[in-house]
Amino acid sequence: MSTADRVSPTASSKDIDPGVGATALRKASLRLIPLIGIAYGVAYTDRVNISFAALQMNRDLHFSATAYGLGAGLFFLSYAACEVPSNLLLVRFGARRWIARIMLTWSILAAGMMFVKTPAEFYGVRFLLGMSEAGFFPGVVYYLSQWFPANVRARTISRFYVALPLSSVVMGAIAGALLGLQGRMGLAGWQWLFVAEGLPAVLLSAVFFFFLPNTPADAKWLSAAERDWLVEQLRADNSAVGSAAGSPAEAGEHDHADGVFHAILNPRVLQLGLLLFCLYIGDYAVKFTAPLIIQQITGFSNTKVGFVIAILGLLASASIVLNGNHSDRTNERYLHVAVPTLLMVAACIVAGLSVAPIAVLPAFAVLFMGFTATAGPAWVIPSSFLTGKSAAAGIATVNMIAILGGFVGPYWMGLAKDWTGNYQSGLLTLAVPELIGAAIVLYMRRQAMRNM
C-alpha cells in the first residue's frame, strides 16, 4: 500500500492534491526518522552497554551480581522521576533545543562511566545518567505526534524504535573489539567501551540543535502546500480525539494545568503505564544479563557473545517493523501487544527451566523479538485519546511508570543470582510480570471495545 493510499480522508484540506500529502509524509519520514532513530540507538547503547562492560568490569572492580544489578537499575529511578517535567520543558523550549540538551549531558556522563572505581561511584553515575536522559523517549514520541497523522503513527514509531534492536546489533559487533583493547594506553577494555560509545551523542547534539525543526511550520524543506496539508491533517486528528473524548480539557483546553493533571490521572494512562512496567521488568532484566548468561551457558568468547546479541538484535528489528505495519493496516493495537507478551511468558518459562543452549538461545530470541514488537502498537495508544500538552504529559507519565520496570528487573536478577547461584530462577520468575501485562492489555482491549 502506498503512502498516498494511507492518507486519511478526514483532513479539512480536501481540496489539496492528494499527492501533496504523500510527498509531505515521505519528506518528513526521510528527514526526521533516520536522525531520531540514530539518536535513540546511541541513547540505548549508552544505557545498556554496561551489560557488555560487566564481562570485565565486575571482575576488575569486584562487583557482586547484586551490586551490578542495583547500579544498572538506578538509572531508571532518576529517569522516571524526571520524565514528566522533562517533557513539559520540551513543550516550553521546543524539541530542537531540549533534545539537544539531553544528548549533550548524557554523552558526558556515559563516557564518564570509565572513571568509576567503587560501587558508590557506579551508583552515582548511573543515577545521574538517568536524570540526564530523562524525557528523550517520551519527548520523541510526542514530537512525532506533532508531525505524523494518527493512521501512520504505529509504523512511524516502529521505524525509529527499530534503532533499539539495531543498536544491539552494532553494540554486539563492536563490543568484543573494544573489550579487546585491554591495557591500551593504560585503560581497561571496559573503559574503552564506555568512552567510545559515549562520545557520538556529542556530535548528534549539535546536529539536533542546528537542523531539527520543531514543527512542520518550521520546516523549510516542506513546500507551503505540504505544510498546510500536515497542519490540517493533524488538526483534524486532534478534533476527532477531542470529540471522541467528550472532554473540553482534551478537546481544546489541553494547554492549561487542569488538562495536564487530567492526562496524568487518566485511567487509560495509568493502565498503559502499568502494562509497560510489567513488560520492562522482563525486557531490561534480560537485556542487562543476556551477555553474562549466554557466555555462562555456551562458554563463548566476548566476541562470539557479541555476535549472538547482534543476531538477536536483527530478529528484533524485523519483529517491530512487521508488527507495527500490521497494526496500522488492521487499525488494531491491543492484540498486537497481547500476543507478543504471551509468547514472552512461554519464553521465560523455557529459559528458566533449562541451561541448554538449544533451548535458552531460541527463548532469548523470542524475548528480544517479543518486547520490541510491542513498541509501535503500545506507544500509539496515548495519542488516540490525548492531544497537545495533555499528550506530552500523558506520554511522559506512561513512560515514568513503565521505566521503573528497568530498575526492578535488573536488580531482581542480581538478587536472584546471589541467592541461588544462577540466573535461571530469576528468568523463570519473569513469567509472572509478563503474564500480568498480558492480562492488563486484554482488559484494556475489552474496555476499548465497550466504548466503541
C-alpha positions in Angstrom: 0.0 0.0 0.0 1.4 3.4 -1.0 1.8 6.3 1.3 -0.9 8.2 -0.6 -3.3 5.3 -0.1 -2.8 5.6 3.6 -3.6 9.3 3.8 -6.7 9.8 6.0 -9.7 11.3 4.2 -10.7 13.3 7.3 -8.4 16.3 6.8 -10.2 19.5 6.0 -7.6 20.2 3.3 -9.6 18.0 0.9 -9.1 20.4 -2.0 -5.3 19.9 -1.9 -3.9 17.4 -4.4 -3.7 14.0 -2.6 -0.1 13.7 -3.9 0.9 16.6 -1.7 0.1 14.6 1.4 2.1 11.6 0.2 5.1 13.9 -0.6 4.8 15.6 2.8 4.9 12.4 4.7 7.7 11.0 2.6 9.8 14.1 3.2 9.1 14.1 6.9 10.0 10.4 7.2 13.3 10.8 5.3 14.3 13.9 7.2 13.3 13.0 10.7 13.1 9.3 11.3 16.7 8.3 10.4 18.1 11.2 12.6 15.8 10.4 15.5 16.5 6.7 15.1 20.3 7.1 15.2 19.9 9.3 18.4 17.7 6.7 20.1 20.1 3.9 19.1 23.0 5.8 20.7 20.9 6.5 23.8 20.0 2.9 24.2 23.6 1.8 23.7 24.8 4.2 26.4 22.0 2.9 28.7 22.8 -0.8 28.4 26.4 -1.1 27.3 27.3 -2.0 30.9 25.8 -5.4 30.0 29.0 -6.0 27.9 31.3 -4.0 30.2 30.2 -6.3 33.0 32.1 -9.2 31.3 35.3 -7.5 32.6 34.2 -4.7 34.9 32.5 -6.8 37.5 35.7 -8.9 37.9 38.1 -5.9 37.9 36.1 -3.8 40.4 34.9 -6.8 42.4 31.2 -6.1 41.9 28.7 -8.7 43.1 25.7 -9.6 41.0 23.5 -7.6 43.4 25.8 -4.5 43.2 25.8 -4.7 39.4 22.0 -5.1 39.2 21.4 -2.2 41.6 23.7 0.1 39.6 22.1 -1.0 36.3 18.6 -0.3 37.7 19.3 3.0 39.5 19.4 4.7 36.1 15.7 4.1 35.8 14.7 5.6 39.1 16.1 9.0 38.3 14.9 8.7 34.8 11.3 8.1 36.0 11.4 11.0 38.5 12.4 13.5 35.8 10.1 12.2 32.9 7.1 14.5 33.2 9.0 17.7 34.0 11.4 17.0 31.1 8.5 16.5 28.6 6.8 19.7 29.8 10.1 21.6 29.4 10.3 20.2 25.9 6.9 21.7 25.1 8.1 25.0 26.6 11.5 25.3 24.9 10.9 23.2 21.7 12.2 19.8 20.7 15.2 21.2 18.9 16.8 22.8 21.9 15.6 20.4 24.6 16.6 17.1 22.9 20.0 18.6 22.0 20.5 19.4 25.7 19.5 15.9 26.7 22.0 14.3 24.4 24.9 16.6 25.4 24.5 15.9 29.1 24.0 12.1 28.7 27.1 11.8 26.4 29.3 13.4 29.0 28.1 11.1 31.8 28.1 8.0 29.6 31.7 8.5 28.8 32.4 9.4 32.5 31.5 5.8 33.4 35.1 4.9 32.6 36.2 6.6 35.8 34.1 4.6 38.3 36.1 2.5 40.8 33.7 1.7 43.6 30.0 0.6 43.9 29.1 4.0 45.3 30.6 5.8 42.3 28.9 3.3 39.9 25.6 4.0 41.6 26.1 7.8 41.5 27.0 8.0 37.8 24.2 5.7 36.7 21.7 7.8 38.7 22.9 11.0 37.1 22.9 9.3 33.7 19.2 8.5 34.2 18.4 12.1 35.1 20.2 13.4 32.0 18.5 11.1 29.6 15.0 11.5 31.1 12.4 12.8 28.7 14.2 11.7 25.5 12.0 8.8 24.5 8.6 10.3 25.5 9.7 13.6 24.1 10.4 11.9 20.7 7.0 10.1 20.8 5.3 13.4 21.5 7.3 15.2 18.8 6.4 12.6 16.2 2.7 13.0 17.1 3.1 16.7 16.1 4.3 15.6 12.6 2.6 12.4 11.6 -1.2 11.7 11.3 -2.8 9.1 13.6 -3.2 6.5 10.8 0.5 6.1 10.2 1.8 6.6 13.8 2.4 2.9 14.7 4.7 2.3 11.8 6.3 5.7 12.3 7.2 4.8 15.9 8.3 1.4 14.8 10.6 2.9 12.2 12.5 5.0 14.7 12.2 2.4 17.5 13.9 -0.2 15.3 17.1 1.6 16.2 16.8 0.0 19.6 17.4 -3.6 18.4 19.7 -2.4 15.7 21.8 -0.8 18.4 22.1 -4.2 19.9 23.5 -5.4 16.5 26.1 -2.6 16.4 26.9 -2.9 20.1 27.3 -6.7 19.8 29.5 -6.4 16.7 32.0 -3.9 18.2 31.9 -4.7 21.9 34.3 -7.6 21.6 36.8 -5.4 19.8 36.5 -2.6 22.3 36.9 -5.0 25.2 39.9 -6.4 23.4 41.7 -3.1 23.8 42.5 -4.2 27.4 45.7 -2.4 28.5 46.0 0.1 25.7 47.1 3.5 27.0 46.7 2.1 30.5 42.9 1.6 30.2 40.8 -1.5 30.7 38.7 -2.8 27.8 35.5 -1.8 29.6 36.8 1.7 29.9 37.4 1.9 26.2 33.9 0.7 25.6 32.4 3.5 27.7 34.3 6.3 26.2 34.0 5.1 22.6 30.2 4.6 22.8 29.6 7.8 24.9 31.1 10.4 22.6 28.9 10.1 19.4 26.0 11.8 21.2 28.0 15.0 21.4 28.0 15.2 17.6 24.3 14.3 17.4 23.5 17.0 20.0 24.9 19.6 17.6 23.1 18.2 14.6 19.8 18.3 16.5 20.3 21.9 17.7 21.1 23.2 14.2 18.9 21.1 11.9 15.8 19.7 13.7 12.6 21.7 13.0 10.3 22.0 16.0 7.0 21.8 13.9 6.0 21.4 10.3 5.7 25.2 10.2 9.4 25.5 10.8 10.5 23.0 8.1 12.0 24.9 5.2 12.2 21.7 3.2 8.4 21.5 3.0 6.5 23.4 0.4 3.7 25.7 1.6 1.1 23.2 0.3 2.8 20.4 2.2 3.0 22.4 5.4 -0.7 23.2 5.0 -1.6 19.6 4.4 0.2 18.4 7.6 -1.2 21.2 9.7 -4.8 20.5 8.6 -4.4 16.7 8.9 -3.1 17.0 12.4 -5.8 19.5 13.4 -8.5 17.1 12.1 -6.9 14.2 14.1 -6.9 16.4 17.3 -10.5 17.4 16.7 -11.5 13.8 16.3 -9.7 12.9 19.5 -11.4 15.7 21.4 -14.9 14.8 20.1 -14.4 11.1 21.0 -13.2 12.0 24.5 -16.1 14.4 25.0 -13.9 16.4 27.3 -13.1 20.1 27.0 -9.7 19.6 28.6 -8.8 17.1 25.9 -10.7 18.8 23.0 -9.4 22.3 23.3 -8.1 23.3 26.7 -5.2 21.0 26.9 -2.7 23.8 27.3 -3.9 24.6 30.8 -2.8 23.0 34.0 -6.1 21.1 34.5 -5.6 19.4 31.1 -2.1 18.2 32.2 -3.4 16.8 35.5 -6.3 15.3 33.7 -3.9 13.4 31.5 -1.6 12.3 34.3 -4.6 10.8 36.2 -6.3 9.4 33.2 -7.1 5.7 34.0 -6.0 4.6 30.5 -2.7 6.4 31.0 -2.2 4.6 34.3 -3.2 1.2 32.8 -0.8 1.6 29.9 2.0 2.6 32.3 1.4 -0.4 34.5 1.3 -2.7 31.4 4.6 -1.4 30.1 6.1 -1.5 33.7 5.4 -5.3 33.6 7.0 -5.6 30.1 10.0 -3.5 31.0 10.7 -5.7 34.1 11.3 -8.7 31.8 13.0 -6.7 29.0 15.6 -5.0 31.0 16.2 -8.0 33.2 17.1 -9.9 30.1 19.0 -7.2 28.3 21.3 -6.4 31.2 22.1 -10.1 31.8 22.0 -11.6 28.4 25.8 -11.4 27.6 26.6 -12.9 31.1 24.0 -15.7 30.7 25.0 -16.5 27.1 28.7 -16.7 28.0 27.9 -18.9 31.0 25.8 -21.5 29.2 27.9 -21.6 26.0 31.5 -20.8 27.1 31.8 -18.4 24.1 34.4 -15.6 24.0 33.4 -12.0 24.4 33.5 -11.5 20.6 31.2 -14.5 20.0 28.8 -13.4 22.6 28.6 -10.1 20.9 27.7 -11.7 17.6 24.9 -13.7 19.3 23.5 -10.5 20.7 23.8 -8.9 17.2 21.8 -11.8 15.7 19.1 -11.4 18.3 19.0 -7.6 17.5 18.4 -8.3 13.8 15.5 -10.6 14.6 14.0 -8.0 17.0 14.4 -5.4 14.2 12.3 -7.4 11.9 9.6 -8.1 14.5 9.0 -4.4 15.3 8.7 -3.4 11.6 6.3 -6.3 10.8 4.1 -5.9 13.9 3.9 -2.1 13.6 3.0 -2.2 9.9 0.3 -4.9 10.5 -1.1 -2.9 13.4 -1.6 0.1 11.2 -3.1 -1.9 8.3 -5.6 -3.5 10.6 -6.1 -0.4 12.9 -5.8 -2.7 15.9 -3.4 -2.1 18.8 -4.2 -4.3 21.8 -3.9 -7.8 20.3 -0.6 -6.6 18.7 0.7 -6.1 22.2 -1.0 -9.1 23.9 0.2 -11.8 21.5 3.9 -11.0 21.7 3.5 -10.7 25.5 2.1 -14.2 25.9 4.9 -15.5 23.8 7.3 -13.9 26.2 5.7 -15.7 29.1 6.4 -19.0 27.4 10.0 -18.0 26.6 10.6 -17.0 30.3 9.5 -20.4 31.4 11.7 -22.2 28.8 14.8 -20.2 29.7 14.1 -20.6 33.4 13.9 -24.4 33.3 16.9 -25.1 31.1 20.6 -24.3 30.8 20.9 -26.0 27.4 21.9 -23.5 24.6 19.5 -25.2 22.2 16.6 -24.1 24.5 17.9 -20.9 26.0 19.1 -19.2 22.9 15.7 -19.6 21.0 13.9 -18.4 24.2 16.1 -15.3 24.2 15.3 -14.7 20.6 11.6 -14.7 21.5 12.2 -12.4 24.4 14.2 -9.9 22.3 11.6 -10.0 19.5 8.5 -10.0 21.7 9.2 -6.9 23.7 10.4 -4.9 20.7 7.4 -5.9 18.6 5.0 -4.3 21.2 6.5 -0.8 20.9 4.7 0.6 17.9 1.2 -0.5 18.8 1.6 0.3 22.5 3.0 3.8 22.1 0.4 4.9 19.6 -2.4 4.3 22.1 -1.9 7.6 24.2 -2.3 9.8 21.1 -5.6 8.1 20.4 -7.2 9.9 23.3 -4.9 12.8 24.3 -3.7 15.8 22.3 -1.4 18.8 22.8 0.2 19.4 26.2 -2.0 16.7 27.7 -0.5 14.3 25.3 3.0 15.4 26.3 2.2 14.9 30.0 0.3 11.6 29.4 3.1 10.0 27.3 5.7 11.1 29.9 3.5 9.6 32.7 3.2 6.3 30.9 7.0 6.2 30.5 7.6 7.3 34.0 5.6 4.4 35.4 6.9 1.9 32.8 10.6 2.8 33.1 10.5 1.8 36.8 10.5 -1.8 35.5 14.0 -1.1 34.3 15.0 -0.7 38.0 13.1 -3.7 39.2 14.2 -6.2 36.5 18.0 -5.9 36.7 18.0 -5.5 40.5 15.8 -8.6 40.9 18.0 -10.7 38.6 21.1 -9.7 40.6 19.5 -10.7 43.8 18.2 -14.0 42.4 21.7 -14.8 41.1 23.4 -14.1 44.5 20.7 -16.0 46.4 20.6 -19.1 44.2 23.9 -19.1 42.4 22.4 -19.0 38.9 20.2 -16.8 36.7 17.7 -19.5 35.8 15.4 -18.9 38.8 15.3 -15.2 38.0 14.4 -15.9 34.4 11.6 -18.2 35.5 10.0 -15.7 37.8 9.9 -13.1 35.0 7.0 -15.0 33.5 4.8 -13.5 36.3 5.0 -9.8 35.4 4.7 -10.7 31.7 1.5 -12.6 32.4 0.1 -9.7 34.4 1.0 -7.4 31.5 -0.9 -9.7 29.1 -4.0 -9.6 31.4 -3.9 -5.8 31.6 -3.7 -5.3 27.8 -6.6 -7.7 27.3 -8.6 -5.8 29.9 -7.8 -2.5 28.1 -9.0 -4.1 24.8 -12.3 -5.1 26.4 -12.8 -1.6 27.8 -12.0 0.0 24.4 -14.5 -2.3 22.7 -17.2 -1.3 25.2 -16.6 2.4 24.4 -16.9 2.0 20.7 
